[in-house]
Amino acid sequence: MSAPPIRPSQQLGKMKKDESFLGKLGGTLVRKKKSKEVSDLQEEGKNAINAPLQPSSAEVLPEDTLLEENAERTMLDPTSRDSPKFKELQRVLIDWINNELEDERIIVKDLEEDVYDGQVLQKLFEKLYGRKLNVAEVTQSEIGQKQKLQTVLETLNELLRPHGWAIEWSVDSIHSKSLVSIVYLLVGLAVHFQAPIRLPEQVSVQVVVVKKREGILQTSHVTKELTSTTEMMMGRFERDAFDTLLDHAPDKLNVVKKSLITFVNKHLNKLNLEVTELESQFADGVYLVLLMGLLEGYFVPLYHFFLTPESFEQKVHNVSFAFELMQDGGLKKPKARPEDVVNLNLKSTLRVLYNLFTNYKDSE
């Protein structure tokens, strides 16, 4: 009987507050204050937060009052933290991570508590990119965790920056459990790797910035846009031949479709099946699953997919399963998302079928 899944936070343990020689101020060293000085600074902080010209709904924590001159600390506004759209975005990201890392027996329940130490980010990158990172598997010390994070984030930044992503995260912000930084990074990864998920659109949050100027705490609010529209986010990908085909040579589209129909029917006819409309007849994933079995020469057990899918989720399951079969056959992960195929997106369906055509065109 296999052992139950292990949460990263359980697996690595919790850092005790007194084990850290760095504060939670994004890497800024904090000075020890005499009790009276601390008391004065706390009162000063309350006055700054409650000042009429600088309203804030965020609570000033003791560590905020210990900020060094010209240092700053950011925190998520409580109202944004409770926003339904922001909570939904977190839920979608958590479900995606858990689906990707199922084989690793890792379960994420809380982004702040389970992602900050770098273990989940390491495993997620390795699964998505198919490349191992040279880092320690388990690190419980703060120094070890930050060293791992440094390596992981450098690799991720090299991957995302050329595609126009603004790097809104750092080792210190991730390790200090900044939820906004963690979500920013995960959204970037999800979009870059075309995760089979539907990110909530136009999710923004308010961030409270606490700065210390001339011994006085000052606060301000900054709006952070975490997601835009699906079209804009997906537009970050490099255009391919199908974008050019549909935009500039639509007259050739029918030629391509005819070639693909001839190819798929050559194999589906063995099961007395025939396709006449690419965008609609592959949308429920059934023909894709059967086609992969025919191309690879095996029978796909019917209990692995829905032969007569009725819901959107069942259709997405079928297409996702077909994608898994493609990867098992040595093909690269399709650029298209299962949801787009189900939603009758012609370019997505063409990309999937053309990938099969180029790899199996000589198969009998």
WOZI-V74535 format. One record per helix or strand of 2 or more residues. SS is the DSSP state (@ for helix, = for strand). FROM is the first residue (numbers start at 0). LEN is the number of residues. If there is no record, write none. Layout:
BEGIN
SS FROM LEN
SS FROM LEN
END
This chain:
BEGIN
@ 7 5
@ 16 3
@ 34 16
@ 51 3
@ 61 4
= 71 5
@ 77 4
@ 83 17
@ 101 3
@ 110 5
@ 118 11
@ 141 22
@ 170 5
@ 178 14
= 203 10
= 215 10
@ 229 5
@ 240 8
@ 249 22
@ 277 4
@ 285 11
@ 301 3
@ 311 17
@ 337 5
@ 345 15
END
